[in-house]
Amino acid sequence: MVSAYAELEERMRGRLGGRECLYVPSCRFGLYLALRHWCVPGGRVLMSPVNDDVIFFVVLAAGLRPVQAPLDPRDGSIDTAAVPESVWQGLSAVLTTNLYGNPDPAPELRAHCDRLGIPLIEDAAHAIGSTVDGRPVGTYGEASVFSLSKHTAAKTGGFLALADPALRDELAAARDALLHPTRATAELAYLVRPYAEATARRLRLVGAARAAVRLLGLEEREEIRMPLRADALERALPAAPALEPFHSWVRVDMHDYRLRPGTGRLRRTTRRFARLDGVLDAHRAGTARLSAAEYGTPKVTATSPEPVQPLFRVPLLVTDRDAAAAALARRGITTGYLYDPPLDSYAGGVFTDLSPAPEPAAWFARHALPVDPRRADEVLAVLRGAGIRPAQPSEALGGAR
């Protein structure tokens, strides 16, 4: 078991210029470890409102108060210039999102954190391979978390990367104390799942399979956001920092998020991780084609010293996101990773500090259509054939940029 961890960790160290890496069963679990280590319960954490709701619940589980940041509507990154000084002064940490692989402004955020003496924690779940000023995303913060469920499609695993290698043993002990034991049934289900999914696709049974899941009460999302269950959430808050009271929220879409991996799971993950460079090349090629199209986001298409990023999903900007998603669905192209409404609209002021400038985030969430760059040509053909019109971020910026 240790040797399997070591191989994965060594591969990731090489990608991050030697930064210490600790294998974790999921990105969300690694983020919880980081928040628990670097943040005192009761603190406030600046984060993006256009983000997975699971991450919101991880912040709450760590005993922290989410503070929603203003965003740049051109790509959904944190707009540092729009964060009031009064908000900066009340923070205990900053959490980046690097939405879809588009980097947040890490150098500016690093400078603010240094000025305030607070940690920067990078959520790089979507951003393996993305860079900022020539440095990999995940090398600016005290800690960063990565997912192997995204580009590698391993559907499990991740890393907690550390700026200070002396912290490895302490955080490894914290990880091991929180892991659930390996379950033979979970390992078998993990190993069989790709074959079952392939069979369902080949037999065109995907719709029937999803209907069965709903009938069995196993589907936890009927809408983009999971049900907030405000009364239950208020009852859970006093127990933070603890995972168990928040388990029903944090586990959504990944029930094995804190399961100690078995040998078969680790072997499959290692094989997929070894093929990552080829996957990243395909994502870069598709990102370049989509970003150059009429639906591309302006910040991605602008001249930049950065190479094309291998975006996990390319957020095309369209006037009618739902109509565009429906047109793609008719061609068998699923649109996932939608984060609408923003978290402050979803959770309200009881559970989070509202953004001081919510309109750009709401605009981006409503108009962003995240698509797989490996299907770039198909996506563009469908959107153009359906008469989908591009949206202009200037509508949210009021012509200021």
C-alpha positions as CSV (number, residue, x, y, z in Angstrom):
1,M,0.0,0.0,0.0
2,V,2.8,2.4,1.0
3,S,4.7,1.7,-2.2
4,A,1.6,2.4,-4.4
5,Y,1.1,5.7,-2.7
6,A,4.8,6.5,-3.1
7,E,4.7,5.9,-6.9
8,L,1.7,8.3,-7.3
9,E,3.2,10.9,-5.0
10,E,6.6,10.8,-6.8
11,R,4.9,11.3,-10.2
12,M,3.0,14.4,-8.8
13,R,6.1,15.8,-7.2
14,G,7.8,15.8,-10.6
15,R,4.9,17.8,-12.1
16,L,5.1,20.4,-9.3
17,G,8.8,21.0,-9.3
18,G,9.5,18.8,-6.3
19,R,6.8,20.1,-4.0
20,E,5.9,17.5,-1.4
21,C,2.7,15.6,-2.3
22,L,0.5,13.4,-0.1
23,Y,-1.9,11.0,-1.7
24,V,-5.6,11.4,-0.6
25,P,-8.7,9.5,-1.7
26,S,-10.3,12.6,-3.0
27,C,-9.7,16.3,-3.6
28,R,-12.5,17.3,-1.2
29,F,-10.9,15.1,1.6
30,G,-7.5,16.8,1.0
31,L,-9.1,20.2,1.1
32,Y,-10.7,19.4,4.5
33,L,-7.3,18.3,5.8
34,A,-5.7,21.6,4.6
35,L,-8.4,23.8,6.1
36,R,-8.3,22.0,9.4
37,H,-4.5,22.4,9.6
38,W,-4.1,26.0,8.5
39,C,-7.3,27.6,9.7
40,V,-8.6,28.1,13.2
41,P,-12.4,27.3,13.5
42,G,-14.5,30.4,13.3
43,G,-12.3,32.0,10.7
44,R,-13.4,33.5,7.4
45,V,-12.3,32.1,4.0
46,L,-12.6,34.0,0.7
47,M,-13.8,31.7,-2.0
48,S,-15.5,31.8,-5.4
49,P,-19.3,31.7,-5.5
50,V,-19.2,29.8,-8.8
51,N,-18.0,26.6,-7.4
52,D,-19.2,23.1,-6.6
53,D,-21.5,23.1,-3.6
54,V,-19.6,20.2,-2.1
55,I,-16.6,22.5,-1.6
56,F,-18.9,25.0,0.2
57,F,-19.9,22.2,2.6
58,V,-16.3,21.2,3.1
59,V,-15.5,24.7,4.3
60,L,-18.4,24.6,6.7
61,A,-17.4,21.2,8.0
62,A,-13.9,22.6,8.8
63,G,-15.7,25.1,11.1
64,L,-15.1,28.1,8.8
65,R,-17.3,30.9,7.4
66,P,-17.3,31.1,3.6
67,V,-16.9,34.6,2.2
68,Q,-18.0,34.9,-1.5
69,A,-15.6,36.8,-3.7
70,P,-16.5,39.0,-6.7
71,L,-15.6,37.4,-10.0
72,D,-14.4,38.4,-13.4
73,P,-17.3,37.5,-15.8
74,R,-14.9,36.8,-18.6
75,D,-13.7,33.6,-17.1
76,G,-15.1,33.2,-13.6
77,S,-11.8,33.9,-11.8
78,I,-11.5,35.9,-8.6
79,D,-11.5,39.7,-9.2
80,T,-9.0,40.8,-6.6
81,A,-9.5,44.5,-7.4
82,A,-13.2,44.3,-6.5
83,V,-12.5,42.8,-3.0
84,P,-12.9,45.7,-0.5
85,E,-10.1,46.2,2.0
86,S,-12.6,45.7,4.8
87,V,-13.2,42.1,3.4
88,W,-9.4,41.4,3.1
89,Q,-8.9,42.5,6.7
90,G,-11.4,40.1,8.1
91,L,-10.0,36.9,6.4
92,S,-8.3,33.9,7.8
93,A,-7.4,32.4,4.5
94,V,-8.0,32.5,0.7
95,L,-9.2,29.5,-1.3
96,T,-8.8,29.5,-5.1
97,T,-11.0,27.6,-7.5
98,N,-9.1,27.7,-10.8
99,L,-12.5,27.1,-12.4
100,Y,-12.4,24.5,-15.3
101,G,-8.6,25.0,-15.3
102,N,-8.7,28.7,-15.9
103,P,-6.2,29.9,-13.2
104,D,-7.2,32.4,-10.5
105,P,-4.7,35.3,-10.2
106,A,-2.4,33.4,-7.9
107,P,0.5,36.0,-7.8
108,E,-1.9,38.8,-6.7
109,L,-3.7,36.5,-4.2
110,R,-0.3,35.4,-2.9
111,A,0.7,39.1,-2.4
112,H,-2.5,39.8,-0.4
113,C,-2.0,36.8,1.7
114,D,1.6,37.7,2.5
115,R,0.5,41.2,3.4
116,L,-2.2,39.9,5.8
117,G,-0.2,37.0,7.1
118,I,-2.8,34.4,6.1
119,P,-2.5,31.2,4.1
120,L,-3.4,30.7,0.5
121,I,-4.9,27.3,-0.3
122,E,-5.3,26.4,-4.0
123,D,-8.1,24.1,-5.2
124,A,-6.6,22.7,-8.4
125,A,-9.1,20.0,-9.0
126,H,-9.7,21.2,-12.5
127,A,-6.2,22.5,-13.1
128,I,-3.6,19.8,-13.4
129,G,-1.3,21.1,-16.2
130,S,-2.5,24.8,-15.9
131,T,0.1,27.4,-15.2
132,V,0.4,31.0,-14.0
133,D,3.4,33.1,-14.9
134,G,5.2,30.0,-16.0
135,R,4.6,28.2,-12.7
136,P,2.2,25.2,-12.2
137,V,-1.1,26.0,-10.5
138,G,-0.7,24.6,-7.0
139,T,2.8,25.9,-6.4
140,Y,1.7,29.3,-4.9
141,G,-0.1,28.4,-1.8
142,E,0.9,26.9,1.6
143,A,-1.2,24.0,0.4
144,S,-2.9,22.9,-2.8
145,V,-5.3,20.0,-3.6
146,F,-5.6,18.1,-6.9
147,S,-8.1,15.6,-8.2
148,L,-7.5,12.5,-10.2
149,S,-11.2,12.2,-11.0
150,K,-11.0,14.9,-13.7
151,H,-8.4,14.8,-16.4
152,T,-7.4,11.2,-15.7
153,A,-11.0,10.0,-15.3
154,A,-9.8,7.7,-12.5
155,K,-13.0,8.6,-10.5
156,T,-11.0,8.4,-7.3
157,G,-7.9,9.8,-5.7
158,G,-6.0,13.1,-5.4
159,F,-3.2,14.9,-3.8
160,L,-2.5,17.4,-1.0
161,A,0.6,19.3,-2.0
162,L,2.6,21.1,0.7
163,A,5.0,24.0,0.5
164,D,6.7,22.9,3.7
165,P,7.8,19.2,3.4
166,A,8.3,19.1,7.2
167,L,4.5,19.0,7.6
168,R,4.2,15.7,5.7
169,D,4.2,13.3,8.6
170,E,1.7,15.4,10.6
171,L,-0.8,15.6,7.7
172,A,-0.3,12.0,6.8
173,A,-1.2,11.0,10.4
174,A,-4.3,13.3,10.2
175,R,-5.3,11.7,6.9
176,D,-4.9,8.2,8.2
177,A,-6.9,9.0,11.3
178,L,-9.9,10.1,9.2
179,L,-9.9,7.4,6.5
180,H,-12.6,4.7,6.5
181,P,-11.3,1.1,6.1
182,T,-11.2,-0.4,2.7
183,R,-14.4,-2.2,1.8
184,A,-14.3,-5.2,-0.5
185,T,-17.8,-4.3,-2.0
186,A,-16.7,-0.7,-2.7
187,E,-13.5,-1.9,-4.4
188,L,-15.4,-4.4,-6.5
189,A,-18.0,-1.8,-7.5
190,Y,-15.2,0.6,-8.5
191,L,-13.4,-2.0,-10.6
192,V,-16.6,-3.1,-12.4
193,R,-18.1,0.3,-12.9
194,P,-16.2,1.3,-16.2
195,Y,-17.4,-2.0,-17.9
196,A,-21.0,-1.5,-16.7
197,E,-20.9,2.1,-18.0
198,A,-19.5,1.1,-21.3
199,T,-22.1,-1.6,-21.7
200,A,-24.9,0.8,-20.9
201,R,-23.6,3.3,-23.5
202,R,-23.2,0.5,-26.1
203,L,-26.8,-0.7,-25.5
204,R,-28.1,2.8,-25.2
205,L,-29.4,2.1,-21.7
206,V,-27.9,5.2,-20.1
207,G,-31.4,6.8,-19.7
208,A,-32.8,3.6,-18.2
209,A,-29.9,3.3,-15.8
210,R,-30.4,6.8,-14.5
211,A,-34.2,6.2,-14.1
212,A,-33.4,3.1,-12.0
213,V,-31.1,5.1,-9.8
214,R,-33.8,7.7,-9.2
215,L,-36.4,5.0,-8.4
216,L,-34.0,3.5,-5.8
217,G,-33.6,6.9,-4.2
218,L,-29.8,7.0,-5.0
219,E,-29.8,10.2,-7.0
220,E,-28.9,13.1,-4.8
221,R,-29.2,15.9,-7.3
222,E,-32.3,16.6,-9.4
223,E,-31.2,20.1,-10.1
224,I,-27.7,21.6,-10.6
225,R,-27.3,22.3,-6.9
226,M,-28.0,19.6,-4.3
227,P,-30.8,20.4,-1.8
228,L,-29.4,22.8,0.9
229,R,-31.6,21.4,3.7
230,A,-31.2,24.5,5.7
231,D,-32.7,23.3,9.0
232,A,-30.4,20.2,9.0
233,L,-27.4,22.3,8.1
234,E,-28.0,24.7,11.0
235,R,-28.2,21.8,13.4
236,A,-24.8,20.5,12.0
237,L,-22.9,23.8,12.3
238,P,-22.2,23.6,16.0
239,A,-20.5,20.3,15.6
240,A,-17.8,21.7,13.2
241,P,-15.0,21.1,12.7
242,A,-16.0,17.5,12.1
243,L,-16.8,15.6,9.0
244,E,-19.5,13.2,10.3
245,P,-22.3,15.8,10.8
246,F,-21.7,17.1,7.2
247,H,-21.2,13.7,5.6
248,S,-24.5,13.7,3.8
249,W,-23.5,16.9,1.9
250,V,-19.8,16.2,1.5
251,R,-20.3,12.7,0.0
252,V,-22.6,13.8,-2.8
253,D,-21.3,12.4,-6.2
254,M,-18.5,10.5,-4.5
255,H,-19.5,8.3,-1.6
256,D,-15.9,6.9,-1.4
257,Y,-14.4,10.3,-0.8
258,R,-12.7,9.2,2.5
259,L,-12.3,5.5,1.8
260,R,-8.8,3.9,2.2
261,P,-8.1,2.7,-1.4
262,G,-7.5,-1.0,-2.1
263,T,-4.7,-2.4,-4.3
264,G,-6.9,-2.7,-7.4
265,R,-8.1,0.9,-7.2
266,L,-4.5,2.2,-6.7
267,R,-3.2,0.2,-9.7
268,R,-5.9,1.5,-12.0
269,T,-5.3,5.0,-10.8
270,T,-1.5,4.7,-11.4
271,R,-2.1,3.4,-14.9
272,R,-4.4,6.3,-15.8
273,F,-2.1,8.9,-14.2
274,A,0.8,7.6,-16.3
275,R,-1.2,8.5,-19.5
276,L,-1.9,12.1,-18.3
277,D,0.4,13.9,-20.7
278,G,-1.4,12.6,-23.7
279,V,-4.8,13.6,-22.2
280,L,-3.5,17.1,-21.4
281,D,-2.3,17.5,-25.0
282,A,-5.8,16.6,-26.3
283,H,-7.3,19.1,-23.9
284,R,-4.9,21.9,-25.0
285,A,-5.8,21.2,-28.7
286,G,-9.5,21.4,-28.0
287,T,-9.2,24.4,-25.8
288,A,-7.4,26.3,-28.5
289,R,-10.2,25.5,-31.0
290,L,-13.0,26.4,-28.7
291,S,-11.3,29.5,-27.3
292,A,-10.8,30.9,-30.8
293,A,-14.5,30.4,-31.7
294,E,-17.2,33.1,-31.4
295,Y,-18.3,31.6,-28.0
296,G,-14.8,31.7,-26.5
297,T,-14.1,33.6,-23.3
298,P,-12.2,36.8,-23.9
299,K,-9.5,36.3,-21.3
300,V,-8.6,32.9,-22.7
301,T,-8.4,34.2,-26.2
302,A,-6.4,37.3,-25.3
303,T,-2.7,37.4,-26.2
304,S,-0.8,36.1,-23.2
305,P,2.7,34.9,-22.4
306,E,1.0,31.7,-21.0
307,P,0.6,28.7,-23.3
308,V,-2.8,27.4,-24.0
309,Q,-4.1,25.8,-20.8
310,P,-5.3,22.2,-20.9
311,L,-8.7,23.2,-19.6
312,F,-10.8,20.4,-18.0
313,R,-13.9,22.1,-19.4
314,V,-14.0,25.1,-21.7
315,P,-16.6,27.6,-20.5
316,L,-18.2,28.9,-23.7
317,L,-20.3,32.0,-23.2
318,V,-23.8,31.7,-24.8
319,T,-27.0,33.7,-24.5
320,D,-29.3,30.8,-23.7
321,R,-27.3,28.2,-21.8
322,D,-30.3,25.8,-21.3
323,A,-31.1,25.8,-25.0
324,A,-27.5,25.2,-25.8
325,A,-27.2,22.3,-23.3
326,A,-30.4,20.8,-24.7
327,A,-29.1,21.0,-28.3
328,L,-25.9,19.2,-27.2
329,A,-27.8,16.6,-25.3
330,R,-29.8,15.7,-28.4
331,R,-26.4,14.7,-29.9
332,G,-25.4,12.7,-26.9
333,I,-23.0,15.4,-25.5
334,T,-23.6,15.9,-21.8
335,T,-23.1,19.2,-20.2
336,G,-21.9,18.9,-16.6
337,Y,-20.0,21.0,-14.0
338,L,-22.6,23.7,-14.0
339,Y,-22.5,25.9,-10.9
340,D,-25.6,28.0,-11.1
341,P,-26.9,29.8,-9.1
342,P,-23.8,31.2,-7.3
343,L,-23.2,30.0,-3.8
344,D,-24.4,33.2,-2.1
345,S,-27.8,33.0,-3.9
346,Y,-27.9,29.2,-3.2
347,A,-27.1,29.4,0.6
348,G,-28.0,32.9,1.6
349,G,-26.6,35.1,4.3
350,V,-27.3,32.6,7.1
351,F,-24.5,30.4,5.9
352,T,-22.1,32.6,4.0
353,D,-20.9,36.2,3.7
354,L,-22.5,37.5,0.5
355,S,-20.3,38.8,-2.4
356,P,-19.8,42.6,-2.3
357,A,-20.4,42.6,-6.1
358,P,-22.5,39.6,-7.0
359,E,-23.7,40.6,-10.5
360,P,-20.6,39.4,-12.6
361,A,-20.7,36.0,-10.9
362,A,-24.4,35.6,-11.5
363,W,-23.9,36.6,-15.2
364,F,-21.1,34.1,-15.7
365,A,-22.9,31.3,-14.0
366,R,-26.0,31.9,-16.1
367,H,-24.1,32.1,-19.5
368,A,-21.2,29.7,-19.1
369,L,-21.5,26.4,-21.0
370,P,-18.7,24.1,-19.8
371,V,-17.8,21.6,-22.6
372,D,-15.3,18.9,-23.0
373,P,-12.5,20.2,-25.2
374,R,-11.9,16.8,-26.7
375,R,-15.3,17.2,-28.5
376,A,-14.6,20.7,-29.7
377,D,-15.5,20.2,-33.3
378,E,-18.8,18.4,-32.5
379,V,-19.8,21.0,-30.0
380,L,-19.2,23.9,-32.3
381,A,-21.1,22.2,-35.1
382,V,-24.1,21.6,-32.8
383,L,-24.2,25.1,-31.4
384,R,-23.9,26.8,-34.8
385,G,-26.4,24.4,-36.3
386,A,-28.9,25.2,-33.5
387,G,-28.4,28.9,-34.0
388,I,-27.0,29.5,-30.5
389,R,-25.7,33.0,-30.1
390,P,-22.6,34.0,-28.1
391,A,-22.9,36.2,-25.0
392,Q,-20.8,39.2,-24.3
393,P,-19.2,39.8,-20.9
394,S,-19.5,43.5,-21.4
395,E,-23.1,43.1,-20.4
396,A,-22.0,42.3,-16.9
397,L,-19.0,44.7,-16.8
398,G,-21.0,47.7,-17.9
399,G,-18.4,48.5,-20.5
400,A,-15.7,49.0,-17.8
401,R,-13.3,46.6,-19.5
